[in-house]
């Protein structure tokens, strides 16, 4: 009965293949271990620390320094020129409600020059503070915030009294035919700050005169010279303050003559 024998052989072969397949499935299931459940009874969940953004300062925040908030000049936002170290200034400014970011850098071209720079909270712009990067103490000696607004001279005088000196001059522009430019600086020598204005239009000096820039400096000759910048090379430009008078009363040209 060859046909029956052949059928039996095929059945045995099919049965053997099925048995091998079943054993393979069982082996695979056995090798797959159930997921481990970690014991959280003693674990600590780590939550990233998020620093919330500072709320916008009040609208009159640029006048904080005139109001003596948080300190009076030459101190600015808790930094005292000539005393506060640069690294400490970074920490102080990071806590200020009007400053969003702050960093300390050193000039790649002039390693002696160090800068602490910052940005304002809620608006563009910022400012800088200068220090001698190679000095052991590396204290701030000049602070120049770039405010988004100007300051009225009468308000400054009301807060800090009369200035000590003034620079009022006219000069020809660097290019031929560029015309005459004017420089006006009101200096508070004992308080360690000065107001700066100038340009192609002759200033009108009165209580309503507005200044775009204010610079705070260390109460030393070095601090004053740094604040005066290029004008420090011409001490004759620095004249005693004699009260609010017309700009022409103080102004002198490049030859030392009254301004035209």
MARFIZA-185356 format. One record per atom (N, C-alpha, C, O): x, y, z. Coordinates in steps of 0.1 Angstrom, whole numbers, padded with zeros to 4 digits, always signed. Layout:
! residues N
XYZ;...
This chain:
! residues 260
+0009-0012+0000;+0000+0000+0000;+0009+0012+0000;+0010+0019+0010;+0015+0015-0010;+0025+0026-0011;+0018+0040-0009;+0024+0049-0004;+0006+0041-0014;-0001+0054-0013;-0003+0058+0001;-0001+0069+0006;-0008+0048+0009;-0011+0050+0023;+0002+0053+0031;+0002+0062+0039;+0013+0046+0028;+0025+0048+0035;+0031+0062+0032;+0036+0069+0041;+0028+0066+0019;+0033+0080+0016;+0025+0090+0023;+0031+0101+0027;+0012+0088+0025;+0004+0098+0032;+0008+0098+0047;+0008+0109+0053;+0011+0087+0053;+0016+0087+0067;+0028+0094+0068;+0030+0102+0078;+0038+0092+0059;+0050+0099+0060;+0048+0114+0059;+0054+0122+0067;+0039+0118+0050;+0036+0133+0049;+0030+0138+0062;+0033+0149+0066;+0021+0130+0068;+0015+0135+0080;+0025+0136+0091;+0025+0146+0099;+0034+0126+0092;+0045+0127+0102;+0053+0140+0100;+0057+0147+0110;+0056+0142+0087;+0065+0154+0084;+0058+0167+0088;+0064+0176+0094;+0045+0168+0085;+0037+0180+0088;+0036+0181+0103;+0037+0192+0108;+0034+0170+0110;+0032+0171+0125;+0045+0175+0131;+0045+0183+0141;+0057+0170+0126;+0070+0174+0131;+0072+0189+0129;+0078+0195+0138;+0069+0194+0118;+0071+0208+0115;+0063+0217+0124;+0067+0227+0130;+0050+0212+0126;+0041+0220+0135;+0046+0220+0149;+0046+0230+0156;+0052+0208+0154;+0057+0207+0167;+0069+0217+0169;+0070+0223+0179;+0078+0217+0159;+0090+0226+0160;+0085+0240+0160;+0091+0248+0168;+0075+0244+0152;+0071+0258+0152;+0065+0262+0166;+0067+0273+0171;+0057+0252+0172;+0051+0255+0185;+0061+0257+0195;+0060+0266+0204;+0072+0248+0195;+0082+0250+0205;+0090+0263+0203;+0094+0269+0213;+0091+0267+0191;+0098+0280+0188;+0091+0291+0194;+0097+0300+0200;+0077+0291+0192;+0069+0302+0198;+0070+0302+0213;+0071+0313+0219;+0069+0291+0219;+0070+0290+0234;+0083+0295+0239;+0084+0302+0249;+0094+0292+0232;+0107+0296+0235;+0108+0312+0235;+0114+0318+0243;+0103+0317+0224;+0103+0332+0222;+0095+0339+0233;+0100+0349+0239;+0084+0333+0237;+0076+0339+0247;+0083+0339+0261;+0082+0348+0269;+0090+0327+0263;+0097+0326+0275;+0108+0336+0277;+0111+0340+0288;+0115+0339+0265;+0127+0348+0266;+0123+0362+0268;+0131+0370+0272;+0111+0366+0264;+0107+0380+0266;+0102+0382+0281;+0092+0377+0285;+0110+0389+0288;+0107+0392+0302;+0098+0403+0303;+0099+0413+0296;+0090+0403+0313;+0080+0415+0316;+0088+0427+0320;+0099+0426+0326;+0083+0439+0316;+0090+0451+0320;+0091+0453+0335;+0082+0450+0343;+0104+0458+0339;+0106+0459+0353;+0099+0472+0358;+0098+0482+0351;+0094+0472+0370;+0087+0483+0376;+0097+0488+0386;+0100+0482+0396;+0102+0501+0384;+0111+0507+0393;+0105+0510+0406;+0093+0514+0407;+0113+0509+0416;+0108+0513+0430;+0110+0528+0432;+0121+0533+0433;+0098+0535+0432;+0099+0549+0433;+0098+0554+0447;+0096+0566+0450;+0098+0545+0456;+0096+0549+0470;+0108+0557+0475;+0106+0566+0484;+0120+0555+0470;+0132+0562+0474;+0138+0571+0463;+0148+0577+0466;+0131+0572+0452;+0137+0581+0441;+0132+0595+0443;+0122+0598+0449;+0140+0604+0436;+0137+0619+0437;+0135+0624+0423;+0143+0622+0414;+0124+0630+0420;+0121+0636+0407;+0128+0649+0405;+0127+0658+0414;+0136+0650+0394;+0143+0662+0391;+0135+0671+0382;+0132+0667+0371;+0132+0682+0386;+0124+0692+0378;+0133+0703+0374;+0140+0709+0383;+0134+0706+0361;+0143+0717+0357;+0139+0730+0363;+0127+0733+0365;+0149+0738+0367;+0147+0751+0373;+0145+0761+0362;+0155+0764+0355;+0134+0767+0362;+0131+0778+0352;+0130+0791+0359;+0123+0793+0368;+0139+0801+0354;+0139+0814+0359;+0128+0822+0352;+0129+0825+0340;+0118+0827+0359;+0107+0834+0352;+0113+0848+0347;+0121+0854+0354;+0108+0852+0336;+0113+0865+0331;+0108+0877+0340;+0098+0876+0347;+0117+0887+0341;+0114+0898+0349;+0102+0906+0343;+0101+0908+0331;+0093+0911+0352;+0082+0919+0346;+0087+0933+0342;+0098+0937+0347;+0081+0939+0332;+0085+0952+0327;+0086+0962+0339;+0077+0963+0347;+0096+0971+0339;+0097+0981+0350;+0087+0992+0347;+0081+0992+0336;+0084+1000+0357;+0075+1011+0355;+0080+1021+0344;+0091+1021+0340;+0070+1029+0338;+0074+1037+0327;+0084+1047+0330;+0092+1051+0321;+0085+1052+0342;+0095+1062+0346;+0108+1057+0350;+0116+1064+0357;+0111+1044+0347;+0123+1037+0352;+0136+1044+0348;+0146+1044+0355;+0137+1051+0336;+0149+1057+0333;+0153+1069+0342;+0165+1073+0343;+0143+1074+0350;+0146+1084+0360;+0150+1079+0373;+0152+1087+0383;+0152+1066+0374;+0156+1060+0387;+0168+1067+0393;+0169+1070+0405;+0178+1069+0384;+0191+1075+0389;+0189+1089+0394;+0196+1093+0403;+0180+1097+0388;+0177+1110+0392;+0171+1110+0406;+0173+1119+0415;+0162+1100+0408;+0155+1099+0421;+0164+1092+0432;+0160+1090+0443;+0176+1088+0428;+0185+1082+0438;+0182+1067+0440;+0185+1062+0451;+0175+1061+0431;+0171+1047+0432;+0179+1038+0424;+0181+1041+0412;+0186+1028+0429;+0186+1024+0443;+0197+1031+0451;+0199+1028+0463;+0205+1039+0444;+0216+1047+0451;+0219+1059+0444;+0215+1061+0432;+0226+1069+0450;+0228+1082+0444;+0242+1081+0437;+0251+1074+0441;+0244+1089+0426;+0256+1090+0419;+0268+1093+0428;+0266+1101+0438;+0280+1088+0425;+0283+1080+0413;+0278+1066+0413;+0280+1058+0403;+0272+1061+0424;+0267+1048+0424;+0255+1047+0414;+0247+1056+0413;+0255+1036+0407;+0244+1033+0397;+0239+1019+0398;+0247+1010+0396;+0227+1017+0401;+0221+1003+0402;+0229+0994+0411;+0230+0982+0409;+0234+1000+0422;+0242+0993+0432;+0257+0991+0429;+0264+0985+0437;+0261+0997+0418;+0276+0996+0415;+0282+1010+0418;+0278+1020+0413;+0293+1009+0425;+0301+1021+0429;+0314+1021+0421;+0323+1014+0423;+0315+1031+0411;+0327+1032+0403;+0339+1034+0413;+0339+1042+0422;+0350+1027+0410;+0362+1028+0418;+0362+1018+0429;+0373+1017+0436;+0351+1012+0432;+0350+1002+0444;+0345+0989+0440;+0351+0978+0444;+0335+0988+0432;+0328+0975+0429;+0336+0968+0419;+0339+0973+0408;+0340+0955+0422;+0347+0947+0413;+0338+0943+0401;+0326+0942+0402;+0345+0940+0390;+0337+0937+0378;+0328+0924+0380;+0317+0924+0376;+0334+0914+0386;+0326+0902+0388;+0315+0904+0397;+0304+0899+0395;+0317+0913+0407;+0306+0916+0416;+0295+0924+0409;+0283+0922+0412;+0299+0933+0400;+0290+0941+0393;+0281+0932+0384;+0269+0935+0383;+0286+0921+0379;+0277+0912+0371;+0267+0906+0380;+0255+0906+0375;+0270+0902+0391;+0260+0896+0401;+0250+0907+0405;+0238+0903+0406;+0254+0919+0407;+0245+0930+0412;+0235+0933+0400;+0223+0934+0403;+0240+0935+0388;+0232+0938+0377;+0222+0927+0374;+0211+0930+0369;+0226+0915+0376;+0217+0904+0373;+0204+0904+0382;+0194+0898+0378;+0205+0911+0393;+0194+0912+0402;+0185+0924+0400;+0175+0926+0406;+0190+0933+0392;+0183+0946+0389;+0170+0943+0382;+0170+0936+0372;+0159+0950+0386;+0146+0948+0379;+0146+0954+0365;+0137+0951+0357;+0156+0963+0362;+0155+0970+0349;+0165+0963+0339;+0166+0967+0327;+0172+0953+0343;+0182+0946+0334;+0178+0932+0332;+0175+0924+0341;+0178+0928+0319;+0174+0915+0315;+0186+0905+0315;+0185+0894+0321;+0197+0909+0308;+0208+0900+0307;+0221+0908+0310;+0221+0920+0307;+0231+0901+0314;+0244+0908+0317;+0255+0898+0315;+0254+0886+0318;+0266+0903+0310;+0278+0895+0308;+0291+0903+0309;+0291+0915+0308;+0302+0896+0311;+0315+0902+0312;+0324+0897+0301;+0325+0885+0299;+0330+0907+0294;+0339+0903+0283;+0352+0911+0284;+0353+0921+0290;+0362+0906+0276;+0375+0913+0275;+0378+0915+0261;+0376+0906+0252;+0383+0927+0257;+0385+0930+0243;+0396+0921+0238;+0407+0919+0243;+0393+0914+0226;+0403+0905+0221;+0415+0913+0215;+0426+0907+0214;+0413+0925+0211;+0424+0933+0206;+0432+0940+0217;+0445+0942+0215;+0426+0945+0227;+0433+0952+0238;+0429+0944+0251;+0419+0947+0257;+0437+0934+0255;+0434+0926+0267;+0432+0934+0280;+0427+0929+0290;+0437+0947+0280;+0436+0955+0292;+0421+0960+0294;+0417+0962+0305;+0414+0961+0283;+0400+0966+0283;+0390+0955+0286;+0389+0946+0278;+0383+0957+0297;+0372+0948+0301;+0359+0955+0301;+0358+0967+0304;+0348+0948+0298;+0335+0954+0297;+0325+0945+0304;+0325+0933+0302;+0316+0951+0311;+0304+0945+0316;+0293+0951+0308;+0290+0963+0309;+0286+0943+0300;+0275+0948+0292;+0262+0942+0296;+0261+0931+0302;+0251+0949+0293;+0238+0944+0297;+0227+0949+0287;+0230+0957+0278;+0215+0943+0288;+0204+0946+0280;+0192+0950+0290;+0192+0945+0301;+0183+0959+0285;+0172+0963+0294;+0161+0953+0294;+0160+0945+0285;+0153+0954+0304;+0141+0945+0305;+0130+0951+0297;+0126+0963+0299;+0125+0944+0288;+0113+0948+0281;+0115+0956+0268;+0106+0958+0261;+0127+0962+0267;+0130+0970+0255;+0144+0967+0250;+0151+0960+0256;+0147+0972+0237;+0160+0970+0232;+0170+0979+0238;+0166+0989+0244;+0183+0976+0236;+0193+0985+0241;+0199+0980+0254;+0194+0970+0260;+0208+0988+0260;+0214+0984+0272;+0225+0994+0276;+0222+1006+0276;+0237+0989+0279;+0248+0998+0284;+0260+0990+0286;+0261+0978+0284;+0270+0997+0291;+0283+0991+0294;+0290+0997+0306;+0288+1009+0309;+0298+0989+0313;+0307+0994+0324;+0321+0990+0321;+0323+0978+0316;+0330+0998+0323;+0344+0996+0319;+0353+0992+0332;+0350+0998+0342;+0362+0983+0330;+0372+0980+0340;+0385+0976+0334;+0386+0972+0322;+0396+0977+0342;+0409+0973+0337;+0411+0958+0339;+0412+0953+0351;+0410+0950+0329;+0410+0936+0330;+0423+0930+0336;+0422+0919+0342;+0434+0937+0335;+0447+0932+0340;+0450+0936+0354;+0459+0932+0360;+0442+0945+0360;+0444+0950+0373;+0439+0940+0383;+0430+0932+0381;+0446+0939+0395;+0443+0928+0405;+0429+0930+0410;+0421+0920+0410;+0424+0942+0413;+0411+0944+0418;+0400+0944+0407;+0389+0939+0409;+0404+0949+0395;+0395+0949+0383;+0382+0956+0387;+0371+0950+0384;+0383+0967+0393;+0370+0974+0397;+0365+0983+0385;+0372+0987+0377;+0352+0985+0385;+0345+0993+0375;+0350+1008+0377;+0350+1013+0389;+0353+1014+0367;+0357+1029+0368;+0348+1038+0359;+0349+1050+0361;+0340+1032+0351;+0331+1040+0342;+0318+1032+0339;+0319+1020+0336;+0307+1039+0340;+0294+1033+0337;+0287+1042+0327;+0285+1054+0330;+0282+1036+0316;+0275+1044+0306;+0262+1036+0302;+0263+1027+0293;+0251+1039+0308;+0238+1033+0304;+0233+1040+0292;+0233+1053+0291;+0228+1033+0282;+0222+1039+0270;+0207+1039+0272;+0200+1030+0268;+0202+1050+0278;+0188+1051+0281;+0180+1054+0268;+0185+1060+0259;+0167+1049+0268;+0159+1051+0256;+0152+1065+0257;+0144+1068+0248;+0156+1073+0266;+0150+1087+0267;+0161+1097+0271;+0172+1093+0274;+0157+1110+0272;+0166+1120+0275;+0162+1126+0289;+0152+1122+0295;+0171+1134+0294;+0169+1140+0308;+0169+1155+0308;+0177+1161+0301;+0160+1160+0315;+0159+1175+0316;+0169+1181+0326;+0170+1176+0338;+0176+1191+0322;+0186+1196+0331;+0180+1202+0344;+0186+1200+0355;+0169+1208+0343;+0163+1213+0355;+0160+1202+0365;+0161+1205+0377;+0156+1191+0361;+0153+1180+0370;+0166+1175+0377;+0166+1171+0389;+0177+1174+0369;+0189+1170+0375;+0194+1180+0385;+0199+1176+0396;+0193+1193+0382;+0197+1203+0392;+0189+1203+0404;+0194+1205+0415;+0176+1201+0403;+0167+1200+0414;+0171+1188+0424;+0170+1189+0436;+0176+1177+0418;+0180+1165+0425;+0194+1166+0431;+0196+1162+0442;+0203+1172+0424;+0217+1172+0428;+0224+1185+0429;+0236+1186+0431;+0217+1196+0427;+0222+1209+0429;+0229+1214+0416;+0228+1208+0405;+0237+1225+0417;+0243+1231+0406;+0255+1222+0401;+0262+1216+0410;+0258+1222+0388;+0270+1215+0384;+0283+1222+0388;+0282+1233+0393;+0294+1215+0386;+0307+1221+0390;+0314+1227+0377;+0320+1238+0379;+0313+1221+0366;+0319+1226+0354;+0311+1224+0341;+0301+1217+0342;+0315+1230+0331;+0308+1229+0318;+0318+1229+0306;+0328+1236+0307;+0315+1221+0296;+0322+1222+0284;+0312+1226+0273;+0302+1219+0271;+0315+1237+0266;+0307+1242+0256;+0316+1247+0245;+0323+1257+0246;+0315+1241+0233;+0324+1244+0223;+0318+1241+0209;+0309+1234+0208;+0324+1248+0199;+0321+1245+0185;+0333+1241+0178;+0344+1245+0181;+0332+1232+0168;+0343+1227+0160;+0338+1223+0146;+0326+1220+0144;+0347+1223+0137;+0344+1219+0123;+0344+1204+0122;+0352+1197+0129;+0334+1199+0114;+0333+1184+0113;+0346+1179+0106;+0354+1186+0100;+0347+1165+0107;+0359+1159+0101;+0360+1160+0086;+0371+1159+0081;+0349+1161+0079;+0349+1162+0065;+0348+1176+0060;+0342+1185+0066;+0355+1179+0048;+0354+1192+0042;+0340+1195+0039;+0333+1188+0032;+0335+1207+0043;+0322+1211+0040;+0311+1205+0049;+0299+1206+0046;+0315+1198+0060;+0305+1191+0068;+0299+1201+0078;+0289+1197+0085;+0304+1213+0079;+0298+1223+0087;+0303+1223+0101;+0313+1217+0104;+0297+1231+0110;+0301+1232+0124;+0292+1223+0133;+0280+1222+0131;+0299+1217+0143;+0293+1209+0153;+0295+1215+0166;+0304+1223+0168;+0286+1211+0176;+0287+1216+0189;+0288+1205+0200;+0283+1194+0198;+0295+1208+0210;+0297+1199+0221;+0293+1205+0234;+0297+1216+0238;+0284+1199+0242;+0279+1204+0255;+0280+1193+0265;+0274+1183+0263;+0287+1196+0276;+0288+1186+0287;+0287+1193+0300;+0294+1203+0303;+0278+1188+0308;+0276+1194+0322;+0282+1184+0332;+0278+1172+0332;+0292+1189+0339;+0300+1180+0348;+0296+1182+0363;+0296+1194+0368;+0293+1171+0369;+0291+1171+0384;+0304+1164+0390;+0303+1151+0392;+0314+1172+0392;+0327+1166+0396;+0326+1158+0409;+0331+1147+0410;+0320+1164+0419;+0320+1157+0433;+0310+1146+0433;+0311+1138+0442;+0300+1146+0425;+0290+1135+0424;+0294+1124+0415;+0287+1114+0415;+0304+1126+0406;+0308+1116+0398;+0299+1113+0386;+0297+1101+0383;+0294+1123+0379;+0287+1120+0367;+0286+1132+0358;+0289+1144+0363;+0284+1131+0345;+0283+1142+0336;+0272+1139+0326;+0269+1127+0322;+0266+1150+0321;+0256+1149+0310;+0262+1153+0297;+0270+1162+0297;+0259+1146+0286;+0265+1149+0273;+0254+1151+0262;+0245+1144+0262;+0257+1161+0254;+0248+1164+0243;+0257+1171+0232;+0268+1175+0235;+0252+1171+0220;+0259+1178+0209;+0254+1173+0196;+0246+1164+0195;+0259+1180+0186;+0255+1177+0172;+0256+1189+0163;+0263+1199+0167;+0250+1188+0152;+0251+1200+0142;+0242+1212+0146;+0244+1223+0141;+0233+1210+0155;+0225+1221+0160;+0230+1227+0172;+0233+1220+0182;+0231+1241+0173;+0236+1247+0185;+0226+1245+0196;+0214+1248+0195;+0231+1240+0208;+0222+1238+0219;+0216+1251+0225;+0222+1262+0224;+0205+1250+0231;+0199+1260+0238;+0200+1257+0253;+0194+1247+0258;+0208+1264+0260;+0211+1260+0274;+0201+1267+0284;+0201+1279+0286;+0192+1259+0289;+0182+1264+0299;+0178+1252+0308;+0182+1241+0306;+0168+1254+0316;+0163+1244+0325;+0157+1232+0317;+0156+1221+0322;+0152+1235+0305;+0145+1225+0297;+0154+1218+0288;+0150+1209+0280;+0167+1221+0288;+0177+1214+0279;+0177+1200+0283;+0178+1196+0295;+0176+1191+0273;+0176+1177+0275;+0188+1171+0270;+0194+1175+0260;+0193+1161+0278;+0206+1154+0274;+0203+1139+0272;+0195+1133+0279;+0209+1134+0261;+0207+1121+0257;+0216+1111+0265;+0212+1099+0266;+0227+1115+0270;+0236+1106+0276;+0240+1111+0290;+0241+1123+0293;+0242+1101+0299;+0248+1103+0312;+0258+1093+0315;+0257+1081+0312;+0270+1097+0320;+0281+1089+0323;+0284+1090+0338;+0286+1101+0343;+0286+1079+0345;+0290+1078+0359;+0305+1074+0360;+0309+1064+0353;+0312+1081+0368;+0327+1078+0368;+0332+1078+0383;+0326+1083+0392;+0343+1071+0384;+0350+1070+0397;+0354+1084+0402;+0358+1092+0393;+0354+1087+0415;+0357+1100+0420;+0373+1101+0421;+0378+1101+0432;+0379+1101+0409;+0393+1103+0408;+0396+1110+0395;+0388+1111+0387;+0409+1114+0394;+0413+1121+0381;+0412+1111+0370;+0407+1115+0359;+0415+1098+0372;+0414+1088+0361;+0399+1087+0357;+0396+1085+0345;+0390+1086+0367;+0376+1085+0364;+0371+1096+0356;+0364+1094+0346;+0375+1109+0360;+0370+1120+0352;+0376+1120+0338;+0368+1123+0329;+0388+1117+0337;+0394+1117+0323;+0388+1107+0314;+0386+1109+0302;+0385+1095+0320;+0378+1085+0312;+0364+1090+0308;+0360+1087+0297;+0357+1097+0316;+0344+1102+0313;+0344+1113+0302;+0336+1113+0294;+0355+1121+0303;+0356+1132+0293;+0361+1126+0280;+0359+1133+0270;+0367+1115+0280;+0372+1108+0268;+0382+1118+0261;+0391+1123+0267;+0380+1120+0248;+0390+1129+0240;+0391+1143+0246;+0401+1149+0244;+0381+1148+0252;+0381+1162+0257;+0391+1163+0269;+0395+1174+0273;+0395+1151+0275;+0404+1152+0286;+0418+1157+0282;+0425+1162+0291;+0421+1157+0269;+0434+1162+0264;+0434+1177+0263;+0444+1183+0261;+0422+1183+0266;+0421+1198+0265;+0415+1203+0277;+0403+1207+0278;+0423+1204+0288;+0418+1209+0301;+0412+1223+0300;+0404+1227+0309;+0416+1231+0291;+0411+1245+0289;+0397+1245+0285;+0390+1255+0287;+0392+1234+0280;+0378+1233+0276;+0369+1232+0289;+0357+1236+0288;+0374+1228+0300;+0366+1225+0312;+0365+1238+0320;+0375+1242+0326;+0354+1245+0320;+0353+1258+0326;+0343+1257+0338;+0334+1249+0338;+0345+1265+0348;+0336+1265+0360;+0322+1269+0356;+0320+1278+0347;+0313+1263+0362;+0299+1266+0360;+0295+1279+0367;+0299+1281+0378;+0288+1287+0359;+0284+1300+0365;+0269+1302+0364;+0264+1313+0363;+0262+1291+0365;+0247+1292+0365;+0242+1290+0350;+0249+1289+0341;+0229+1289+0350;+0222+1287+0337;+0222+1300+0329;+0215+1309+0333;+0230+1300+0319;+0231+1312+0310;+0230+1307+0296;+0229+1295+0293;+0229+1317+0286;+0228+1313+0272;+0240+1305+0268;+0251+1306+0274;+0239+1295+0259;+0250+1287+0255;+0262+1295+0250;+0273+1291+0252;+0259+1306+0243;+0270+1314+0238;+0278+1320+0249;+0290+1324+0246;+0273+1322+0261;+0280+1327+0272;+0292+1318+0275;+0303+1323+0279;+0291+1305+0274;+0301+1295+0277;+0309+1291+0264;+0321+1287+0266;+0303+1291+0253;+0308+1284+0241;+0321+1291+0236;+0322+1303+0235;+0331+1283+0232;+0343+1287+0226;+0346+1278+0214;+0343+1266+0214;+0352+1284+0203;+0355+1276+0191;+0369+1270+0193;+0375+1270+0203;+0374+1265+0182;+0387+1258+0182;+0398+1267+0185;+0409+1263+0190;+0397+1280+0182;+0407+1289+0185;+0406+1296+0199;+0414+1304+0202;+0396+1292+0206;+0394+1298+0219;+0385+1310+0219;+0384+1317+0229;+0380+1314+0208;+0372+1326+0206;+0357+1323+0208;+0353+1311+0207;+0349+1333+0211;+0335+1330+0213;+0329+1324+0200;+0333+1326+0189;+0320+1315+0202;+0314+1307+0191;+0306+1316+0182;+0300+1326+0186;+0307+1314+0169;+0300+1322+0159;+0285+1321+0160;+0277+1327+0153;
